[in-house]
Amino acid sequence: RTIKPHTMWPLFALAFCYLTAGVRSDLAQYTAYKGFPAAWQECGEYFEVPNCTLEQYREDSYPCEGAVKELIRCSLINLSAWNDTTGVRQHVIRNYFQPAAEDSCYENRTKECLKQIDSNNDVYNQAYESFRCYYRQYGNLISSAQFSPYESDELVQLTAYSFSVRHISKCVLLQYAKGDILEEPHFPAVLLTWLLRGGYYSLQNGILLNTLYTQFGHPELLTEQTKQCTDAVVAQLCDESHATKAYQIFKRCLQHIVPILELIQAVAKELVKECDQPCGHCQQDLRQFAPVTAPPVYNVYFREH
């Protein structure tokens, strides 16, 4: 799912208000990794459904009942796998099902099933039927936690936070707002912060293509060509810093696949509006745009209790 800059404008007012006010951001309270059972349990609490009833629904393979449909839609929204306007996010929901090793037709069966869903149904029925397509056709529902992609407003806050951590000046933001980003000297550090905090890169495993795919939904991220490209960069730069490696991976392999530059430009445009003075008079500290209390790493795995 591509996050296009023009789709984010309605979200800037709210996100920017939180950032400039210096209040604690909701980002720190999000669970970046969550399993379907946890999402199902949380939705049961929202709708005050007893645990024994939730378990009975599960044992009955999520029967076609109004209460179950309500819970399924809630659970998929909880996992960022459903949107009432665009429908099921196939690149997200697939992570919660494991196809049988000998099954080579699960994707086609699932696609055909999804095509049969009546678009005139209400969102509860559409979400439920989409889930049932994966439940019956794709594979076994698994319980392990998976990466839950961020919504557009969260990506805005993540980007502003990265600017803050790297103490990006107003002059540099003006460059970013004009689209002069890729070769700007501070960009590698900003990029590494963005990738690490977002959970798309780790110091142990490097770039996480599957996680980027879950976020943006571009099939090119899962191709052998992309993997070979990233592996080649890492092999060539094995003794370099992570900032250098992440930057070169992005520049050589990913810049035309994932819309990070577009996101940075869009957020920078909004931030520079806060200063009407010339560049030389606007070297303010961007810490005012970020949460005052936030964990050092955004993709923290919170175990459910």
C-alpha positions, 0 to 999 in steps of 0.5 A, spaced: 500 500 500 503 506 497 502 512 502 502 518 497 503 525 499 496 528 497 493 522 501 496 525 508 494 532 508 488 531 512 492 528 517 497 533 518 493 538 522 492 533 528 499 530 527 502 536 527 498 539 533 501 533 537 508 534 535 508 542 536 504 542 543 510 537 546 505 532 549 506 525 549 505 522 542 501 515 542 506 512 538 510 510 544 503 506 546 502 502 539 504 495 539 508 494 532 508 486 533 501 483 534 498 476 533 491 475 531 489 472 538 491 478 541 487 482 537 481 478 537 482 478 545 482 486 545 476 486 541 472 482 545 474 486 551 472 492 547 465 489 545 464 486 552 464 479 550 466 474 555 472 470 554 468 463 554 464 466 548 470 468 544 473 461 545 467 458 543 467 462 537 474 460 535 472 453 536 466 453 532 471 456 526 468 463 527 461 462 525 457 466 521 453 470 526 453 478 527 457 478 533 462 474 530 462 479 524 463 485 528 469 482 532 472 479 525 472 486 523 475 489 529 480 484 529 482 486 522 482 493 523 486 492 530 492 489 525 491 494 520 489 489 515 482 492 513 480 498 511 472 500 510 474 504 504 479 500 500 477 493 503 482 487 505 489 489 505 492 483 502 499 484 503 498 484 511 493 479 512 497 474 509 502 474 514 497 471 519 496 465 515 500 459 513 499 455 507 500 448 507 507 446 504 505 442 498 499 447 496 501 451 490 494 454 489 492 457 495 493 464 492 489 463 486 484 460 490 484 466 495 483 471 489 477 467 486 474 467 493 475 474 494 472 476 487 466 473 489 464 477 495 458 482 494 461 489 494 454 491 496 454 488 503 456 492 509 463 493 511 461 487 517 460 482 512 465 484 507 470 484 512 468 477 515 467 474 508 474 476 506 477 473 513 473 467 511 477 467 504 483 466 507 481 462 513 478 457 508 483 458 502 489 460 504 492 456 510 492 455 517 491 461 522 497 462 526 498 465 533 505 468 532 505 476 532 506 479 526 509 486 524 503 491 524 504 496 519 503 504 521 497 508 518 499 515 515 498 519 521 503 515 524 508 515 518 508 523 519 510 522 526 515 517 525 518 522 520 518 528 524 521 524 530 527 522 525 528 529 524 528 531 531 533 526 533 538 528 528 537 535 530 535 537 522 535 545 521 530 549 518 535 550 512 535 543 511 528 542 512 527 547 506 531 543 502 527 537 503 521 541 502 523 542 495 525 535 494 533 536 494 533 530 499 537 524 496 544 527 496 543 532 502 549 530 507 544 529 513 539 524 509 543 518 511 542 519 518 535 521 518 534 515 513 537 510 518 533 513 524 527 512 520 528 505 518 530 503 525 525 506 529 519 504 524 522 497 525 524 496 517 532 495 519 535 492 525 543 492 526 543 484 527 539 483 520 540 489 516 534 491 511 527 487 512 524 487 506 518 483 508 517 488 513 517 494 508 512 489 504 507 489 509 508 496 510 507 499 503 505 492 499 509 493 493 511 486 490 518 488 487 520 488 495 519 480 495 523 479 488 529 475 488 532 481 484 531 486 490 534 481 495 540 480 490 541 488 490 541 489 497 545 483 499 550 485 494 550 492 497 551 489 504 557 485 501 560 491 498 560 495 504 561 490 510 565 494 514 561 501 513 557 504 518 549 502 518 547 509 516 552 508 510 549 501 508 542 503 509 543 509 505 546 505 499 541 500 499 535 505 499 539 509 493 541 503 489 535 498 490 529 501 494 528 509 492 523 507 486 519 502 490 518 505 497 515 512 497 520 514 503 523 521 499 515 523 498 514 522 505 520 526 507 518 531 502 511 532 504 512 532 512 518 537 511 513 542 507 509 542 513 514 543 518 517 549 514 511 553 514 512 554 522 517 559 520 516 565 516 523 568 517 529 567 512 533 560 512 539 563 516 534 566 522 530 559 523 535 554 526 531 552 531 531 546 535 526 541 532 525 537 538 519 541 539 516 537 533 517 530 537 514 527 543 517 529 549 517 522 552 518 516 547 522 510 547 529 509 544 526 504 539 519 504 536 518 497 534 518 494 541 515 488 542 510 488 548 507 481 550 500 481 551 498 479 559 
